[in-house]
Amino acid sequence: MPGKKQNKRTGENKVYTFRRWYIPERMGPGILRYVNDHIRPGSFLCAVISNDLRGAVMLADSENIDNLSAFSMYFYWETPPDCHGSKEKMEAWIKHKS
């Protein structure tokens, strides 16, 4: 993931920023395990990866719901296209462990 930056409001580090939105540092390990090791993430990230907006909104905590745009742009710009965009792609990615 790109270099870390600090959230001015909470003091928390963030691992990716898109415009004014960011991915909190605490979400980075789950994303990296999924992308690099093909390990299923938690339910919120599964919804994001599967392009399930309603599910992501229902499962997000208050910080992640405010920053859904950063998650969306991170997966679009920074990860292989075969690992996100639908539930089928996500399941195939998880099954394709090296």
C-alpha positions as CSV (number, residue, x, y, z in Angstrom):
1,M,0.0,0.0,0.0
2,P,1.2,3.5,-0.6
3,G,2.9,5.5,2.2
4,K,1.1,6.2,5.4
5,K,-0.3,9.7,6.2
6,Q,-1.8,10.9,9.5
7,N,-5.5,11.9,9.9
8,K,-5.5,15.4,11.2
9,R,-8.9,14.9,13.0
10,T,-8.2,11.6,14.8
11,G,-4.4,11.4,14.7
12,E,-4.7,7.9,13.2
13,N,-2.5,6.9,10.3
14,K,-4.1,6.2,7.0
15,V,-2.7,3.9,4.3
16,Y,-4.4,5.4,1.2
17,T,-5.9,8.7,0.4
18,F,-8.3,9.7,-2.4
19,R,-9.2,13.4,-2.4
20,R,-10.4,14.0,1.2
21,W,-11.2,10.3,1.9
22,Y,-8.8,7.7,3.3
23,I,-8.4,4.1,4.3
24,P,-7.6,3.8,8.0
25,E,-4.4,2.0,8.9
26,R,-6.3,-0.6,10.9
27,M,-7.9,-1.8,7.6
28,G,-4.6,-2.2,5.8
29,P,-3.6,-5.7,7.0
30,G,-6.9,-7.2,6.0
31,I,-6.6,-5.6,2.5
32,L,-3.0,-6.8,2.1
33,R,-3.8,-10.4,3.2
34,Y,-6.6,-10.5,0.7
35,V,-4.7,-9.0,-2.3
36,N,-1.3,-10.7,-1.6
37,D,-2.3,-13.9,0.1
38,H,-5.8,-14.5,-1.2
39,I,-7.2,-14.7,2.3
40,R,-10.9,-13.8,2.8
41,P,-11.3,-10.5,4.6
42,G,-14.0,-9.5,7.0
43,S,-17.6,-8.9,6.0
44,F,-17.2,-5.1,5.3
45,L,-14.2,-5.6,3.0
46,C,-16.0,-8.5,1.3
47,A,-18.9,-6.2,0.5
48,V,-16.5,-3.5,-0.8
49,I,-14.5,-6.0,-2.9
50,S,-17.7,-7.5,-4.3
51,N,-19.1,-4.1,-5.3
52,D,-22.0,-4.5,-2.9
53,L,-22.7,-1.0,-1.9
54,R,-25.7,-1.8,0.3
55,G,-23.8,-4.4,2.2
56,A,-20.8,-2.2,2.6
57,V,-23.0,0.6,4.0
58,M,-24.8,-1.8,6.4
59,L,-21.5,-3.3,7.7
60,A,-19.3,-0.2,7.9
61,D,-18.4,1.5,11.1
62,S,-18.7,5.3,11.2
63,E,-15.2,5.9,10.0
64,N,-15.3,3.5,7.1
65,I,-18.8,4.6,5.9
66,D,-17.4,8.2,5.7
67,N,-14.5,6.9,3.6
68,L,-16.1,4.4,1.2
69,S,-14.8,6.4,-1.8
70,A,-11.2,5.7,-0.7
71,F,-11.8,2.0,-0.6
72,S,-13.5,2.0,-4.0
73,M,-10.7,4.0,-5.6
74,Y,-8.0,1.9,-3.9
75,F,-9.3,-1.3,-5.3
76,Y,-9.9,0.3,-8.7
77,W,-6.5,1.9,-9.1
78,E,-4.1,-0.1,-6.9
79,T,-5.1,-3.8,-7.2
80,P,-5.3,-6.4,-9.9
81,P,-8.7,-6.1,-11.8
82,D,-9.3,-9.8,-11.3
83,C,-9.5,-9.4,-7.5
84,H,-12.5,-7.1,-7.2
85,G,-15.7,-6.0,-8.8
86,S,-18.1,-8.9,-8.1
87,K,-18.7,-11.7,-5.7
88,E,-17.6,-14.2,-8.3
89,K,-14.3,-12.4,-8.9
90,M,-13.7,-12.3,-5.1
91,E,-14.4,-16.0,-4.7
92,A,-12.2,-16.9,-7.6
93,W,-9.4,-14.8,-6.2
94,I,-9.7,-16.5,-2.8
95,K,-9.6,-19.9,-4.4
96,H,-6.5,-19.0,-6.5
97,K,-3.9,-19.2,-3.7
98,S,-0.4,-19.6,-4.9
